[in-house]
Each structure stands twice: as C-alpha cells, then as structure tokens.
Amino acid sequence: MRRKIIVISMIILLIALFYMIFNMGSETGLQRSFISDPSKDIWLLLAIGLGVFSLNLLMMRDADERKDNNDKR
C-alpha cells in the first residue's frame, strides 16, 4: 500500500513539474491562483523537484529493502 501511495504521489508531482517547466513565468498559468508574482515560480519549481527527488529516494530504498528480504529467504 505504501508503494502505491509513493508511486501515485510521484506521478502527480512529475505532472506538476512538467507543467511548471513549460509554464514558468506565464501570466495565465494555473500557479497564478496562489503565486501572483511570476519571479517566484523558480522556487515552486525547485520545491516540486525536491519532492520528486525525495520520493525517488524512498522508492529506491524500498526496492533495496525488498531485494534484501528476498535474498534472505
């Protein structure tokens, strides 16, 4: 169950990351509803990227633990 939550969160963050990359600085982007200043887009982009990086590390750790548990059997 934990793996599914991480994968779904990763997919959502990746979609948001791609959207932010291609709409950074745009006055009509969805992010204008909560960030009015376009110069702050880079910080939102970096935060989403950090979230993707963190979830990727969690997925790799879980995969290593699963592999170690299978090797012990």
N, C-alpha and C positions, 0 to 999 in steps of 0.2 A: 504494500500500500504506500509506503514511504517513497519508493522508487517512482510510482505513478505520479505522486504529488510533485516530486522534483522534476520529472520529465515535462509535466504539464506547465509548471512554473517556468521552466527553461524555454518552452515553445512560446509562451506568452511574452516573456522578456525578449526573446530573439525577434519576434514580430515588432515589438515596440522599438527595439534597437534599429532594425532596418528602416522603420518608419522615420525615426528621429534622424538617421543619417541622411536620408534623402529629402527631408523637410526642414532641416536646420535653418533657422533664420527667416523662414517663411512667415509672413504676416497672417496667413489664413490656415495655419496648421492647427491640429487638434490640441496641441500643448498650449495654445494661447488662452484657453479657458482657465488654466491655473498658473501659467507663467506669462505675464504680459510683456516682459522685456525680452526681445529676441537674443540679446547678448548673453542671457543666462542659459541658453539651450545647450551649450557645451557642457555645463555642469550636470544637467539632466542626462545627457548622452553618456557622460563618464560614469554617473551613478548606475544607469541601466547596464552599462558594460561591466562594471564591477559586480553587479548582481549576477550576470551571466557567467562571469569568471568564477564566482563563489559556488554557484550551482554546479558548474562543470567540475570543480574540485570535489564537491560532495559526491557526484556521480562516480568519479574515478576512485575515490576512497571506498565507496560501497562495492564497486566492482572488484577491487583488490581484496576486500574482506570476504566477498562471496567466493572468490577464487581460492583464498587461503582455507576457507571452511571446506570447500570441495576437495582440496588436496589432503586434508587431514583424514578424510573418510577412507 
